[in-house]
Amino acid sequence: MQRALTSALRLTRPWRPLQACGCASHGTARDPEIQVRSLAGPDQGITEILMNRPRARNALGNVLVSELLEALAQLQEDRQVRVLIFRSGVKGVFCAGADLKEREQMSEAEVGVFVQRLRGLMNKIAAFPAPTIAAMDGFALGGGLELALACDLRVAGTGYGERWDRPREQSVSPDNHQHTWAGTLPSGSLAPATVWSFEERREGMKEAIDGISTLLPWWLASSAVMGLIETTRGLLPGAGGTQRLPRCLGVALAKELIFTGRRLSGAQAQALGLVNHCVAQNEEGNAAYHRARELAQEILPQAPIAVRLGKVAIDRGMEVDIASGMAIEGMCYAQNIPTRDRLEGMAAFREKRPPKFVGE
């Protein structure tokens, strides 16, 4: 454990800036499936990874996984990255999970190798030195939720008062057992009632996953729906879901969600503690991204070395008993004592001015 902690706490090695805005694997000419953008101006220090694989709803295939690993390898060496946001460029979906169509063509041995790479990707995200935020605008299923669970913080967009399992206002017709749904718009007024049968609701879920929102009103089309649904496909979570979900929610609740393959709305996820923030979706379908960016802006002014060491102390401390965790905290604190930022913080307090942290 001492050796692992020493590696995690080493902050003095040189950092390399990311050279390209797009990452393509294996030198091919295909369009990149992710884009990396470092923000400027008052948002300098925030970097975004945009997943953009619309035809497959950002499903985690070999190329997407390779590009994410390549981007993370470069970004973790860039000292200018203070917060990393994962977001989607595909409206209505964050990440639909593993690419099962691609996996269907693999041999059993190839499946094992790919899942190992996928698990390694999630571990790389979890071990990223700076805070990470998942902006979940749309569906995050299976491996998509596992990716979000590997992030430090999660933000979900949700419909205005809508829930799949319980209509806000409903009337049941004795003839066809249809429900009339009426959703609340931002102004507080009611949207025109839409009559959806149970079959239409089920088909609506399928169309939303496929990126087709013709059945769904705009405030539902990009609402977060998340779940570890692998058991509904004859699988089990294999990229960290069985380990990170119980650490997030507790063992009993994690078992219930995995055993049933249940899907949660953003509001339900927030009530359980699965996401940090749940925000009303906007017409552009990127409300969670905007809230994630606001959250990143709150982190930016803080001392970056102290933030990174705080992350190490929490993550490593959660894996051991409290006595060992206190020892880990002490090691992290000792690493922070000689930093210029600590002295700057003390001086700013004494001089009654905002501190100017430089990450040294």
LUMBAFI-80981 format. One record per residue (C-alpha): residue number from 1; residue in one letter; chain; x, y, z. Coordinates in Angstrom, 1 decimal, always signed. Example, Ala and Ser with C-alpha at 12.3 -4.5 7.8 and 13.67 -1.06 7.14 Angstrom:
2
n 1&res A&chain A&u +12.3&v -4.5&w +7.8
n 2&res S&chain A&u +13.7&v -1.1&w +7.1
//
This chain:
360
n 1&res M&chain A&u +0.0&v +0.0&w +0.0
n 2&res Q&chain A&u +2.9&v +2.3&w +0.7
n 3&res R&chain A&u +4.2&v +2.0&w -2.8
n 4&res A&chain A&u +0.8&v +2.6&w -4.3
n 5&res L&chain A&u +0.3&v +5.7&w -2.2
n 6&res T&chain A&u +3.7&v +7.1&w -3.1
n 7&res S&chain A&u +2.8&v +6.7&w -6.8
n 8&res A&chain A&u -0.6&v +8.4&w -6.3
n 9&res L&chain A&u +0.9&v +11.3&w -4.3
n 10&res R&chain A&u +3.7&v +12.0&w -6.7
n 11&res L&chain A&u +2.9&v +15.5&w -8.0
n 12&res T&chain A&u +6.3&v +16.8&w -9.1
n 13&res R&chain A&u +6.9&v +15.0&w -12.3
n 14&res P&chain A&u +6.6&v +17.0&w -15.6
n 15&res W&chain A&u +3.2&v +17.3&w -17.2
n 16&res R&chain A&u +2.6&v +17.3&w -20.9
n 17&res P&chain A&u -0.1&v +19.4&w -22.5
n 18&res L&chain A&u -2.6&v +17.7&w -24.8
n 19&res Q&chain A&u -1.6&v +18.4&w -28.4
n 20&res A&chain A&u -4.8&v +17.6&w -30.4
n 21&res C&chain A&u -8.4&v +18.4&w -30.0
n 22&res G&chain A&u -9.5&v +15.1&w -31.5
n 23&res C&chain A&u -8.1&v +11.6&w -30.8
n 24&res A&chain A&u -8.2&v +8.9&w -33.4
n 25&res S&chain A&u -6.9&v +5.4&w -32.7
n 26&res H&chain A&u -4.5&v +3.3&w -34.8
n 27&res G&chain A&u -3.8&v +6.2&w -37.2
n 28&res T&chain A&u -7.0&v +5.6&w -39.2
n 29&res A&chain A&u -8.7&v +8.3&w -41.2
n 30&res R&chain A&u -12.1&v +7.8&w -39.6
n 31&res D&chain A&u -13.8&v +10.6&w -37.8
n 32&res P&chain A&u -12.8&v +10.7&w -34.2
n 33&res E&chain A&u -15.5&v +9.4&w -31.8
n 34&res I&chain A&u -14.4&v +11.8&w -29.0
n 35&res Q&chain A&u -13.4&v +15.4&w -29.0
n 36&res V&chain A&u -11.3&v +17.1&w -26.3
n 37&res R&chain A&u -11.7&v +20.7&w -25.6
n 38&res S&chain A&u -9.8&v +22.9&w -23.0
n 39&res L&chain A&u -11.9&v +26.0&w -22.1
n 40&res A&chain A&u -10.3&v +29.4&w -22.0
n 41&res G&chain A&u -10.9&v +32.7&w -20.2
n 42&res P&chain A&u -12.6&v +32.5&w -16.8
n 43&res D&chain A&u -13.1&v +28.7&w -17.4
n 44&res Q&chain A&u -9.4&v +28.0&w -18.0
n 45&res G&chain A&u -8.6&v +24.8&w -16.2
n 46&res I&chain A&u -11.8&v +23.0&w -17.3
n 47&res T&chain A&u -11.4&v +20.4&w -19.9
n 48&res E&chain A&u -14.2&v +18.5&w -21.6
n 49&res I&chain A&u -14.3&v +15.1&w -23.3
n 50&res L&chain A&u -17.2&v +15.0&w -25.7
n 51&res M&chain A&u -18.4&v +11.5&w -26.7
n 52&res N&chain A&u -19.7&v +11.7&w -30.3
n 53&res R&chain A&u -20.7&v +8.4&w -31.8
n 54&res P&chain A&u -24.3&v +9.1&w -32.9
n 55&res R&chain A&u -25.0&v +6.0&w -35.0
n 56&res A&chain A&u -24.3&v +3.8&w -32.0
n 57&res R&chain A&u -25.6&v +6.2&w -29.3
n 58&res N&chain A&u -22.1&v +6.5&w -27.8
n 59&res A&chain A&u -21.9&v +2.8&w -27.3
n 60&res L&chain A&u -18.6&v +1.7&w -25.9
n 61&res G&chain A&u -16.9&v -0.1&w -28.8
n 62&res N&chain A&u -13.2&v -0.8&w -29.4
n 63&res V&chain A&u -12.5&v +2.5&w -31.1
n 64&res L&chain A&u -14.3&v +4.7&w -28.6
n 65&res V&chain A&u -12.6&v +2.9&w -25.7
n 66&res S&chain A&u -9.2&v +3.3&w -27.4
n 67&res E&chain A&u -9.7&v +7.0&w -27.9
n 68&res L&chain A&u -10.9&v +7.6&w -24.4
n 69&res L&chain A&u -7.8&v +5.7&w -23.0
n 70&res E&chain A&u -5.5&v +7.8&w -25.4
n 71&res A&chain A&u -7.1&v +11.1&w -24.2
n 72&res L&chain A&u -6.9&v +10.2&w -20.6
n 73&res A&chain A&u -3.2&v +9.2&w -20.9
n 74&res Q&chain A&u -2.4&v +12.7&w -22.3
n 75&res L&chain A&u -4.7&v +14.6&w -20.0
n 76&res Q&chain A&u -3.5&v +13.1&w -16.8
n 77&res E&chain A&u +0.0&v +14.6&w -17.6
n 78&res D&chain A&u -1.4&v +18.1&w -18.2
n 79&res R&chain A&u -1.1&v +20.2&w -15.1
n 80&res Q&chain A&u -3.4&v +22.8&w -16.5
n 81&res V&chain A&u -6.4&v +20.4&w -16.2
n 82&res R&chain A&u -8.1&v +21.2&w -12.9
n 83&res V&chain A&u -11.5&v +19.6&w -13.7
n 84&res L&chain A&u -12.5&v +17.1&w -16.4
n 85&res I&chain A&u -16.1&v +16.9&w -17.6
n 86&res F&chain A&u -17.4&v +13.9&w -19.6
n 87&res R&chain A&u -20.4&v +14.9&w -21.8
n 88&res S&chain A&u -22.2&v +13.7&w -24.9
n 89&res G&chain A&u -22.5&v +15.3&w -28.3
n 90&res V&chain A&u -25.4&v +13.0&w -29.1
n 91&res K&chain A&u -28.7&v +14.5&w -28.0
n 92&res G&chain A&u -30.8&v +12.3&w -25.8
n 93&res V&chain A&u -28.1&v +9.9&w -24.7
n 94&res F&chain A&u -25.0&v +10.1&w -22.5
n 95&res C&chain A&u -23.8&v +6.6&w -23.2
n 96&res A&chain A&u -25.9&v +3.6&w -24.1
n 97&res G&chain A&u -23.4&v +1.1&w -22.6
n 98&res A&chain A&u -21.3&v -1.6&w -24.3
n 99&res D&chain A&u -21.6&v -2.0&w -28.1
n 100&res L&chain A&u -23.4&v -5.4&w -28.1
n 101&res K&chain A&u -23.5&v -5.5&w -31.9
n 102&res E&chain A&u -19.8&v -5.3&w -32.0
n 103&res R&chain A&u -19.4&v -7.8&w -29.1
n 104&res E&chain A&u -21.7&v -10.3&w -30.9
n 105&res Q&chain A&u -19.0&v -10.7&w -33.5
n 106&res M&chain A&u -16.3&v -11.5&w -30.9
n 107&res S&chain A&u -15.1&v -14.9&w -29.8
n 108&res E&chain A&u -15.3&v -15.7&w -26.1
n 109&res A&chain A&u -11.6&v -15.0&w -25.7
n 110&res E&chain A&u -12.0&v -11.6&w -27.5
n 111&res V&chain A&u -14.9&v -10.7&w -25.2
n 112&res G&chain A&u -12.8&v -11.4&w -22.2
n 113&res V&chain A&u -10.0&v -9.2&w -23.5
n 114&res F&chain A&u -12.4&v -6.3&w -24.4
n 115&res V&chain A&u -14.2&v -6.4&w -21.0
n 116&res Q&chain A&u -10.8&v -6.2&w -19.3
n 117&res R&chain A&u -9.9&v -3.1&w -21.4
n 118&res L&chain A&u -13.3&v -1.6&w -20.5
n 119&res R&chain A&u -12.7&v -2.3&w -16.8
n 120&res G&chain A&u -9.2&v -0.7&w -17.2
n 121&res L&chain A&u -10.8&v +2.4&w -18.8
n 122&res M&chain A&u -13.1&v +2.9&w -15.8
n 123&res N&chain A&u -10.2&v +2.5&w -13.5
n 124&res K&chain A&u -8.3&v +5.1&w -15.4
n 125&res I&chain A&u -11.2&v +7.5&w -15.1
n 126&res A&chain A&u -11.5&v +6.8&w -11.3
n 127&res A&chain A&u -7.8&v +7.3&w -10.8
n 128&res F&chain A&u -7.6&v +10.6&w -12.8
n 129&res P&chain A&u -5.7&v +13.1&w -10.6
n 130&res A&chain A&u -8.1&v +16.0&w -11.0
n 131&res P&chain A&u -11.9&v +15.9&w -10.2
n 132&res T&chain A&u -14.1&v +14.4&w -12.9
n 133&res I&chain A&u -17.8&v +15.2&w -13.5
n 134&res A&chain A&u -20.3&v +13.2&w -15.6
n 135&res A&chain A&u -22.9&v +15.4&w -17.3
n 136&res M&chain A&u -25.7&v +12.9&w -17.9
n 137&res D&chain A&u -28.1&v +14.4&w -20.4
n 138&res G&chain A&u -30.0&v +11.4&w -21.6
n 139&res F&chain A&u -29.7&v +7.6&w -21.2
n 140&res A&chain A&u -26.8&v +6.2&w -19.2
n 141&res L&chain A&u -27.2&v +2.4&w -19.3
n 142&res G&chain A&u -25.0&v -0.5&w -18.4
n 143&res G&chain A&u -21.4&v +0.6&w -19.2
n 144&res G&chain A&u -22.6&v +4.2&w -19.6
n 145&res L&chain A&u -23.6&v +4.3&w -15.9
n 146&res E&chain A&u -20.4&v +2.5&w -15.0
n 147&res L&chain A&u -18.5&v +5.3&w -16.7
n 148&res A&chain A&u -20.5&v +7.9&w -14.7
n 149&res L&chain A&u -19.9&v +5.9&w -11.5
n 150&res A&chain A&u -16.1&v +6.1&w -12.2
n 151&res C&chain A&u -16.4&v +9.9&w -12.1
n 152&res D&chain A&u -16.2&v +11.8&w -8.9
n 153&res L&chain A&u -19.4&v +13.7&w -9.4
n 154&res R&chain A&u -22.5&v +13.2&w -11.4
n 155&res V&chain A&u -25.2&v +15.6&w -12.7
n 156&res A&chain A&u -28.4&v +14.5&w -14.4
n 157&res G&chain A&u -31.0&v +16.3&w -16.5
n 158&res T&chain A&u -34.6&v +15.5&w -15.9
n 159&res G&chain A&u -38.0&v +16.3&w -17.4
n 160&res Y&chain A&u -40.2&v +18.9&w -15.9
n 161&res G&chain A&u -42.2&v +16.9&w -13.4
n 162&res E&chain A&u -42.4&v +13.8&w -15.6
n 163&res R&chain A&u -41.7&v +10.3&w -14.5
n 164&res W&chain A&u -42.0&v +7.1&w -16.5
n 165&res D&chain A&u -43.4&v +5.1&w -13.7
n 166&res R&chain A&u -46.0&v +7.5&w -12.4
n 167&res P&chain A&u -47.8&v +10.1&w -14.7
n 168&res R&chain A&u -48.2&v +13.6&w -13.2
n 169&res E&chain A&u -51.8&v +13.8&w -14.1
n 170&res Q&chain A&u -53.6&v +10.8&w -15.5
n 171&res S&chain A&u -57.1&v +9.6&w -16.5
n 172&res V&chain A&u -57.7&v +6.0&w -17.4
n 173&res S&chain A&u -60.1&v +5.1&w -20.2
n 174&res P&chain A&u -62.1&v +2.0&w -19.3
n 175&res D&chain A&u -62.0&v +1.0&w -23.0
n 176&res N&chain A&u -58.3&v +1.0&w -23.8
n 177&res H&chain A&u -56.7&v +1.6&w -20.4
n 178&res Q&chain A&u -54.7&v +4.5&w -21.8
n 179&res H&chain A&u -53.2&v +7.2&w -19.6
n 180&res T&chain A&u -53.3&v +10.9&w -20.3
n 181&res W&chain A&u -50.0&v +12.6&w -19.4
n 182&res A&chain A&u -49.7&v +16.3&w -18.8
n 183&res G&chain A&u -46.2&v +17.7&w -18.1
n 184&res T&chain A&u -45.3&v +20.9&w -16.4
n 185&res L&chain A&u -43.4&v +23.4&w -18.6
n 186&res P&chain A&u -40.8&v +25.9&w -17.2
n 187&res S&chain A&u -43.5&v +28.5&w -16.9
n 188&res G&chain A&u -45.5&v +26.3&w -14.6
n 189&res S&chain A&u -48.3&v +25.8&w -17.2
n 190&res L&chain A&u -49.4&v +22.4&w -18.3
n 191&res A&chain A&u -48.4&v +21.1&w -21.7
n 192&res P&chain A&u -51.1&v +19.8&w -24.0
n 193&res A&chain A&u -52.2&v +16.4&w -22.8
n 194&res T&chain A&u -50.8&v +13.5&w -24.8
n 195&res V&chain A&u -52.5&v +10.1&w -24.7
n 196&res W&chain A&u -50.0&v +7.3&w -24.5
n 197&res S&chain A&u -50.9&v +3.6&w -24.0
n 198&res F&chain A&u -48.6&v +1.4&w -22.0
n 199&res E&chain A&u -47.3&v -0.1&w -25.3
n 200&res E&chain A&u -46.6&v +3.4&w -26.6
n 201&res R&chain A&u -44.7&v +4.3&w -23.4
n 202&res R&chain A&u -42.6&v +1.2&w -23.8
n 203&res E&chain A&u -41.9&v +1.9&w -27.4
n 204&res G&chain A&u -41.1&v +5.5&w -26.5
n 205&res M&chain A&u -38.3&v +4.2&w -24.2
n 206&res K&chain A&u -36.9&v +2.2&w -27.1
n 207&res E&chain A&u -37.1&v +5.1&w -29.5
n 208&res A&chain A&u -35.4&v +7.4&w -27.0
n 209&res I&chain A&u -32.6&v +5.0&w -26.7
n 210&res D&chain A&u -32.3&v +4.9&w -30.5
n 211&res G&chain A&u -32.1&v +8.7&w -30.5
n 212&res I&chain A&u -35.5&v +9.2&w -32.0
n 213&res S&chain A&u -37.6&v +11.6&w -30.0
n 214&res T&chain A&u -40.7&v +11.9&w -32.2
n 215&res L&chain A&u -42.9&v +10.3&w -29.5
n 216&res L&chain A&u -41.3&v +12.2&w -26.6
n 217&res P&chain A&u -41.9&v +15.9&w -25.8
n 218&res W&chain A&u -38.6&v +17.9&w -25.8
n 219&res W&chain A&u -38.3&v +18.1&w -22.1
n 220&res L&chain A&u -38.3&v +14.3&w -21.8
n 221&res A&chain A&u -36.1&v +13.5&w -24.9
n 222&res S&chain A&u -32.9&v +14.3&w -23.1
n 223&res S&chain A&u -33.9&v +13.4&w -19.6
n 224&res A&chain A&u -31.5&v +11.2&w -17.8
n 225&res V&chain A&u -32.5&v +7.5&w -17.5
n 226&res M&chain A&u -29.9&v +5.3&w -15.9
n 227&res G&chain A&u -29.4&v +1.8&w -14.7
n 228&res L&chain A&u -27.2&v -1.3&w -14.6
n 229&res I&chain A&u -29.4&v -3.3&w -17.0
n 230&res E&chain A&u -27.0&v -6.1&w -17.8
n 231&res T&chain A&u -29.1&v -8.8&w -16.2
n 232&res T&chain A&u -31.8&v -8.1&w -18.6
n 233&res R&chain A&u -29.4&v -9.0&w -21.4
n 234&res G&chain A&u -28.1&v -12.2&w -19.8
n 235&res L&chain A&u -25.0&v -10.4&w -18.5
n 236&res L&chain A&u -23.7&v -8.9&w -15.3
n 237&res P&chain A&u -21.9&v -5.5&w -14.8
n 238&res G&chain A&u -18.3&v -6.1&w -15.8
n 239&res A&chain A&u -16.7&v -2.7&w -15.8
n 240&res G&chain A&u -16.8&v -1.9&w -12.1
n 241&res G&chain A&u -20.6&v -1.7&w -11.6
n 242&res T&chain A&u -20.7&v -4.4&w -9.0
n 243&res Q&chain A&u -18.0&v -2.6&w -7.0
n 244&res R&chain A&u -18.7&v +1.1&w -7.4
n 245&res L&chain A&u -22.5&v +1.0&w -7.1
n 246&res P&chain A&u -22.5&v -0.6&w -3.6
n 247&res R&chain A&u -19.8&v +1.8&w -2.5
n 248&res C&chain A&u -22.0&v +4.6&w -3.7
n 249&res L&chain A&u -25.5&v +3.4&w -2.5
n 250&res G&chain A&u -24.8&v +0.6&w +0.0
n 251&res V&chain A&u -24.9&v -3.2&w -0.6
n 252&res A&chain A&u -28.6&v -3.9&w -0.3
n 253&res L&chain A&u -29.8&v -1.2&w -2.6
n 254&res A&chain A&u -27.1&v -1.9&w -5.2
n 255&res K&chain A&u -28.1&v -5.6&w -5.2
n 256&res E&chain A&u -31.7&v -4.6&w -5.7
n 257&res L&chain A&u -30.9&v -2.4&w -8.7
n 258&res I&chain A&u -28.5&v -4.9&w -10.3
n 259&res F&chain A&u -30.7&v -7.9&w -9.7
n 260&res T&chain A&u -33.8&v -6.2&w -11.2
n 261&res G&chain A&u -32.0&v -4.2&w -13.9
n 262&res R&chain A&u -34.1&v -1.3&w -12.9
n 263&res R&chain A&u -33.9&v +2.1&w -14.6
n 264&res L&chain A&u -34.0&v +5.3&w -12.6
n 265&res S&chain A&u -34.9&v +8.8&w -13.6
n 266&res G&chain A&u -32.6&v +11.7&w -12.6
n 267&res A&chain A&u -34.9&v +12.7&w -9.8
n 268&res Q&chain A&u -35.0&v +9.1&w -8.4
n 269&res A&chain A&u -31.2&v +8.8&w -8.7
n 270&res Q&chain A&u -30.7&v +12.0&w -6.8
n 271&res A&chain A&u -33.1&v +10.8&w -4.0
n 272&res L&chain A&u -30.9&v +7.7&w -3.7
n 273&res G&chain A&u -27.7&v +9.6&w -3.7
n 274&res L&chain A&u -26.6&v +8.2&w -7.1
n 275&res V&chain A&u -26.2&v +11.7&w -8.6
n 276&res N&chain A&u -25.1&v +14.9&w -6.9
n 277&res H&chain A&u -27.4&v +17.2&w -8.7
n 278&res C&chain A&u -30.6&v +16.9&w -10.8
n 279&res V&chain A&u -31.6&v +19.8&w -13.0
n 280&res A&chain A&u -34.7&v +20.5&w -15.1
n 281&res Q&chain A&u -33.9&v +19.8&w -18.8
n 282&res N&chain A&u -33.8&v +22.6&w -21.3
n 283&res E&chain A&u -34.8&v +22.8&w -24.9
n 284&res E&chain A&u -31.2&v +22.2&w -26.1
n 285&res G&chain A&u -31.0&v +19.0&w -24.1
n 286&res N&chain A&u -27.8&v +20.0&w -22.3
n 287&res A&chain A&u -29.0&v +21.2&w -18.8
n 288&res A&chain A&u -26.8&v +18.7&w -17.0
n 289&res Y&chain A&u -23.8&v +19.9&w -18.9
n 290&res H&chain A&u -24.4&v +23.5&w -17.9
n 291&res R&chain A&u -24.8&v +22.5&w -14.2
n 292&res A&chain A&u -21.7&v +20.4&w -14.4
n 293&res R&chain A&u -19.8&v +23.4&w -15.8
n 294&res E&chain A&u -21.1&v +25.5&w -12.9
n 295&res L&chain A&u -19.9&v +22.9&w -10.5
n 296&res A&chain A&u -16.5&v +22.9&w -12.2
n 297&res Q&chain A&u -16.4&v +26.7&w -11.9
n 298&res E&chain A&u -16.8&v +26.3&w -8.1
n 299&res I&chain A&u -13.8&v +23.9&w -8.0
n 300&res L&chain A&u -11.5&v +26.1&w -10.2
n 301&res P&chain A&u -10.6&v +28.7&w -7.6
n 302&res Q&chain A&u -9.6&v +26.2&w -5.0
n 303&res A&chain A&u -5.9&v +25.0&w -4.5
n 304&res P&chain A&u -5.4&v +22.3&w -7.1
n 305&res I&chain A&u -2.9&v +20.3&w -5.2
n 306&res A&chain A&u -5.0&v +20.3&w -2.1
n 307&res V&chain A&u -8.0&v +19.2&w -4.2
n 308&res R&chain A&u -6.1&v +16.4&w -5.8
n 309&res L&chain A&u -4.7&v +15.2&w -2.5
n 310&res G&chain A&u -8.2&v +15.4&w -1.0
n 311&res K&chain A&u -9.4&v +13.1&w -3.8
n 312&res V&chain A&u -6.6&v +10.6&w -3.1
n 313&res A&chain A&u -7.3&v +10.7&w +0.7
n 314&res I&chain A&u -11.0&v +10.0&w +0.1
n 315&res D&chain A&u -10.6&v +7.3&w -2.5
n 316&res R&chain A&u -7.8&v +5.4&w -0.8
n 317&res G&chain A&u -9.4&v +5.9&w +2.6
n 318&res M&chain A&u -12.7&v +4.3&w +1.5
n 319&res E&chain A&u -10.9&v +1.1&w +0.7
n 320&res V&chain A&u -9.5&v +0.5&w +4.2
n 321&res D&chain A&u -10.5&v +0.7&w +7.9
n 322&res I&chain A&u -10.7&v +4.1&w +9.5
n 323&res A&chain A&u -7.4&v +3.9&w +11.3
n 324&res S&chain A&u -5.6&v +3.2&w +8.0
n 325&res G&chain A&u -7.7&v +5.9&w +6.4
n 326&res M&chain A&u -6.5&v +8.4&w +9.0
n 327&res A&chain A&u -2.9&v +7.4&w +8.2
n 328&res I&chain A&u -3.6&v +8.0&w +4.5
n 329&res E&chain A&u -5.0&v +11.4&w +5.3
n 330&res G&chain A&u -1.9&v +12.2&w +7.3
n 331&res M&chain A&u +0.4&v +11.3&w +4.4
n 332&res C&chain A&u -1.7&v +13.4&w +2.1
n 333&res Y&chain A&u -1.6&v +16.4&w +4.5
n 334&res A&chain A&u +2.1&v +16.1&w +4.8
n 335&res Q&chain A&u +2.5&v +16.2&w +1.0
n 336&res N&chain A&u +0.6&v +19.5&w +1.0
n 337&res I&chain A&u +2.5&v +21.3&w +3.8
n 338&res P&chain A&u +5.5&v +22.4&w +1.7
n 339&res T&chain A&u +3.4&v +23.7&w -1.2
n 340&res R&chain A&u +3.4&v +27.4&w -2.3
n 341&res D&chain A&u -0.4&v +27.2&w -2.4
n 342&res R&chain A&u -0.6&v +26.5&w +1.3
n 343&res L&chain A&u +1.5&v +29.5&w +2.1
n 344&res E&chain A&u -0.5&v +31.6&w -0.3
n 345&res G&chain A&u -3.7&v +30.5&w +1.4
n 346&res M&chain A&u -2.3&v +31.6&w +4.8
n 347&res A&chain A&u -1.1&v +34.9&w +3.5
n 348&res A&chain A&u -4.4&v +35.6&w +1.8
n 349&res F&chain A&u -6.3&v +34.9&w +5.0
n 350&res R&chain A&u -4.0&v +37.2&w +6.9
n 351&res E&chain A&u -4.2&v +40.0&w +4.4
n 352&res K&chain A&u -8.0&v +39.6&w +3.9
n 353&res R&chain A&u -7.9&v +39.0&w +0.1
n 354&res P&chain A&u -8.8&v +36.2&w -2.2
n 355&res P&chain A&u -6.0&v +33.7&w -2.6
n 356&res K&chain A&u -4.3&v +33.2&w -6.0
n 357&res F&chain A&u -3.4&v +29.5&w -6.2
n 358&res V&chain A&u -0.9&v +28.4&w -8.9
n 359&res G&chain A&u -0.8&v +24.6&w -8.3
n 360&res E&chain A&u +2.7&v +24.6&w -6.8
//
